[in-house]
Structures are given as C-alpha cells and as structure tokens.
C-alpha cells in the first residue's frame, strides 16, 4: 500500500517559487491500477517522481507499506527503487545495448551473477512477447516494441509497484491498447500495483480501477473509475471526461434535459447501426451532437452525446432502449461543464513534463 | 620561382633530402606515432575521469561536488588550455626533469604534451557526456543505480561512439603538437621538418615530412570515424 499524505512540492525557479504539488493525499491499495490524470502542467510527473523519491517532497510524506520513504538514506533509497520501478513516455532504453542487455541492466545493478541474469532476462522477454528480439538493438524496434522491452526491464527486479509515466503517450491507439493490455496482464498475473500517469482519459478508462484527477498540483477528485466517470463532479474532471463537449454545445441551443450521453465501455457495437435501429424499432430520431468514440479490436470506447428532441417520454423510451445494449452506459445529461471558465488558468505553469 | 627552385631544390639539396628520407623517415614516423599515442593514452587516462567529474560533479549532476572544487577544476583546465604549447614546454621543464629525469628528448616532450592535452580531453569528454539524453540518466537513477553504476553501466557505454570521435580529435591534435617537440630535442617528423626545412633550408625534406604528417592524420581520422560509426548501435538500421 502506498500512502501519500499532505504532500507538497515547490520548485524555486528564476521566475520565483512554483508550487508543483499542493497538499496531495492519496491511498493506493495493493493490486490497484491507479490512474493519475491531469492536463500537462498539472503536476503528474512531479507526483510520480515523489513516489520513488526522484523528487524530494517539500512537505508531507510517502509511505510504502508503512515505511516513510523520506527517511531512507541514499543506499536504502537505491534499494527501494528496485521494488518501485518505472517506465517512461520515451522508453529510455540504452541505445547502445541490445534488448537482452537492456533488461539485464537492473540485474547488474543488484549484482546478480551473469548466468542467472541472462536466464531471468530471457524469461522476461517471453513475458512481454519479445523472445525473438533478444539480440536486436532498440533502434531496430518500433515504439511499442521498445516499450515492451522497457516493461521487461522494469519487471526484472520483481517490483511491488510499477510507475508508468505517460507510458503510452508516444504510441498509436492500437499499440497503446496492446501495451495497456500487457500492463493489465502484469497487474493481474504478478500482482504488481500499477500507478498510471496520463493525460488521456481513454487510458484510465481502459485499465484503471481507481483514479485521481490532478489540477494545478491538487487532487480535485478521487475514487473508483466507474464512479468518477459516470458522475464527474469537479470542473477539471468534466473537462477530461467530455473533452470535446465542453465548448460549443451551448451554441446549439439544445435544452440539457433533451440530451443523453452514451458511454461505450468496450461495446461490441462497431458493426451495429445502433441509432438507426432505435429509429426503426421505437420511431425515435436522435441527433448526434458530439462523439468521441474509437474502435479497438472491434470494440467501441468513448462517449457520444445525443439530442432526443421528442420530449421527456421519448427520452425515457430511448434511455430504456439503449440501456439494454451491453457495455454501453446511458446517462441523461442534466448538466455539463459550461465551457470557457477555468479553461486556461495559469497558462505559464508548465513544468518539465511533455 | 626559378630562383626558389634553384635555391631549395637544387641537385645537392635533393640528394641530401633523398638520403634523409631513406635513412630517417621510417624511424621518424615511428617516433612521431610513439610520442603521439603514449601522450594521448596518458592524456585520456587523466582527462576521461576529469571529464566525468566535470559532468557528474556539476550542481545539476548526479553527484554534485563542492562548488569551490568545481570552480577550481574549471579554472585549472581553462588555464592549461590557454597557455601556448611552446611556452608550456619551457615552463614545465623543471617539472619534466623531476618526473622523467630529463627535459629533452622523446620522454621530455611527452610530459608537456600530456599536460597540454589532458585538459583538452577532459573538455571533449565533458561535451560527449553532456550530449547524453537526460532521460537516460533519470532512468538509471529510477532503477536504483548509484553514481558509480550510473557512470559505468549507463553514461559511458551510451557515449562510446561520441567518445571515440572525441579521442580521435584529441589524437590528431596531439600529432600536430609533436612538431613542436623539436624545440626540446624530441624526435619525429615535425622536428625533422623544422630542423631541416627551416634551419638548414632543405624544403624538400620539409615537404616530404609534411606529406607524411598529412597522411597520418588522414589515416587516424578515417579510422576513428569508421570505428565510431561501427560501434554506434543507433545506426544499425541505416
């Protein structure tokens, strides 16, 4: 279990003091895939680096299974980092070393005998599905393959916690999906707690069970993913959950109560004309106001905002009709974020990430 | 022109030059290579660790060292690099004599060469290591590598192609410096070129020595570039 309490971090820059994190409190249970999501500059990267003490917190502490990581000396800290490992957006493989040697790096650091290390690295290559690339160099691999090697490297020392810092942000949607599946697999089979830092809602939707929304260095909302996403409370959460719907919808002049939102959670709906069937079966016409869906392996993820102009009765009928579709959640839109407010507060608060 | 040729390239001079080329050039070439490579090796032995310290000991490095020490090292390197080599040879004579027993001859020139070259090597190494992607250093730190491990398992292996290029630059520069070894009686082609060409007006010898020096630099540079490319695994696809 990781307990982050009253964590604050500020940097002194040429432009003055910058508070990257303000009084963050989070509990990450063993076995969680915990998403930390926020826009760039929200403090995500700083937060994840406080968890393995690459950044020393200014105030507050981080406890791993009850042990306050801030009290560790240099040597203990290095040992701790064999148990809390990390993967990165830019993979960060050694470009002059082949895949096997890259995976062996953490094993060299703990002075594992070479023969044993080769054996362990070979097993890990298999775990990440890269057995045929043992002798290949990173420059010969695609981004997704490089991230697989980086994951194998992160697993080498049998960690308890895996930190993923925007691990899929440099990958295309298909590869992102594959890597996320691998991470989920690792979480389930090896029981490793995973902390996922991302700015992409879809990543959290796909693999996380818990999520915290970070804005301007503070946690504005936290909880189970299904809960937070079906009923987002904070403005920052709404902006993330409905990224394209924040602005421009008011101008359509559609009353809120006529709108329903479909949330696709891996629905097998790609080949089915859902809205046409509704029009035919129930004689309910629907306008698509906005849609951010994407298809992965024939399954649909994302949300769609519909206008049902026929009045409350028809709306209820539509909700009933659509609710039956597996893996699609239906919400009546009683309110939605108003748009421009808060949209660009503190634009100069960019930190080092991205 | 005709007068120049008659004066410097007359029959007697050419015969003298030919004799010298036959009798001495092979030994001189070896002497030049010997002085160059021994000096380069020693300069790298001192300059490489110093260059590493310049990067890791920096305020933003992985193991910051006291500011006064870093300031001193930088000051020392700049000082040695700003002294003209010929002046350094003379200034270092007592030190050279103390160290190798003589301030003249091949050994006498290696000492000032090393002193002149190691700060240069340190700066080249510093440049190579600073080119490293900082994300790679962060990866090493996040993997629990200590300073030593970060340097030897990550920073140096990742910089190999760049370091080979840097060392090639250092070796060719040192080769040029060996010409001045003549000032203290060190051997080699440079010495012969100056002694014969300037002092005894035998320009044929001077030109011949120059040609061999040019060829040596070309060979060393070509080999260094080839080796750096061959070692660079980033280029495996191209």
Interface residues (C-beta under 8 A of the other chain):
Chain A: X52 X54 X74 X75 X77 X78 X79 X80 X81 X82 X85 X86 X88 X90 X92 X94 X95 X96 X97 X98 X105 X106 X108 X109 X110 X137 X138 X139 X140 X153 X157 X163
Chain B: X133 X135 X136 X138 X139 X141 X142 X143 X144 X145 X146 X149 X153 X154 X157 X158 X160 X161 X231 X232 X233 X234 X235 X236 X237
